[in-house]
Amino acid sequence: MSIAKSKGEKAFDVVNVGIMCVIIFVTLYPFWFIIVGAFTEGLAYVRARGVFWWPVETTLQNFRVVFREPGMVNAFQTTIMRTAVGTVTHLIVTGLFAYAFSKRYLVGRKLYATIGLITMFFAGGVIPSYLVRDWLGLLDTFTVFWLPAMINFFNVVIFRAFFATIPEAIPESAYMDGAGEYRIFFSLILPLSAPVFAAIALFVGVWHWNDFMQPLLFTTSQDLETIPLLLMRTIRSAEAASGMASRAAGIGIPQHTINPLTIQMATMVVAVAPIIFLYPFLQKHFVKGVLLGSIKG
């Protein structure tokens, strides 16, 4: 049986929906604005003064310029490799540590907790981080992307909270059958923890994909340039975008079809598109993993 709403409740619903619509518009329109500009012809974009709702004289030439940019393919390969290696190593190392940390009989458990909590609130800063990586011989190497990021105590807390919900009878029965700790973790715990692993994988993967500080501070080789660093250079430097536009003439692209601003927007779309397409596949596990890892802990 439905209950009729009062005028005050109806007014509240209308205002609430209106506010939410405004928030959604303010959130999504910047993305739509970038997409529209990326698919708009350069001269038409200038004439429209960059304010419109739909592509004017739609073209793919901006993307053609971006993908013909020297170093773009290498930046994509480096970013994909960094994201894949960094995410997998983080899940394995952080997951193993969190599983051990979830055991009450772990020797030094309180010490590990204290050290971990300190790292959550205090950091050494840029100069100590640079000196440590220099001392370890990580500067200007691919290893600098994933080795220092293999463990994060905040993710350890989420993992530990999830592992605490798994009945002790499961690992104990495996012990009785002669299974070791690693066999139990990879054969039993990991499959049961797929939601939290998917959630952490999304967190870490997005960070690795979007991070530009690590390559900016700790690498100098063009072979180690990533998509975010290339995007930052293209957006912050008008000369970089103008250079891409001028080089387009060499590959047969008419100059009136492109513009430094539309090239910048196309670069943004290329940089964020893979993560946007990946998120729907992990959304269900992401929500479930975060809820279970935070509430049941």
Buried (B, 14 or more C-beta within 10 A) or exposed (E): EEEEEEEEEEEEEEEEEEEEEEEEEEEEEEEEBBBBBBBBBBBBBBEBEBEBEEBBBEBEBBBBBBEBBEEBEBBBEBBBBBBEBBBBBBBBBBBBBBBBBBBEEEEEBEEBBEEBEEBEEEEEEEEEBBEEBEEEEBBBBBEBBBBBBBBBBBBBBBBBBBBEBBEEEEBEEBEEEEBEBEEBBEEBBBEBBEBBBBBBBBBBBBBBBBBBEBBBEBBEEEEBBBBBBBBBBBBEEEEBBEBBBEBBEEEEBEEEBBBBBBBBBBBBBBBBEBBEEBEEEBEEBBEBBBEBBBEEB
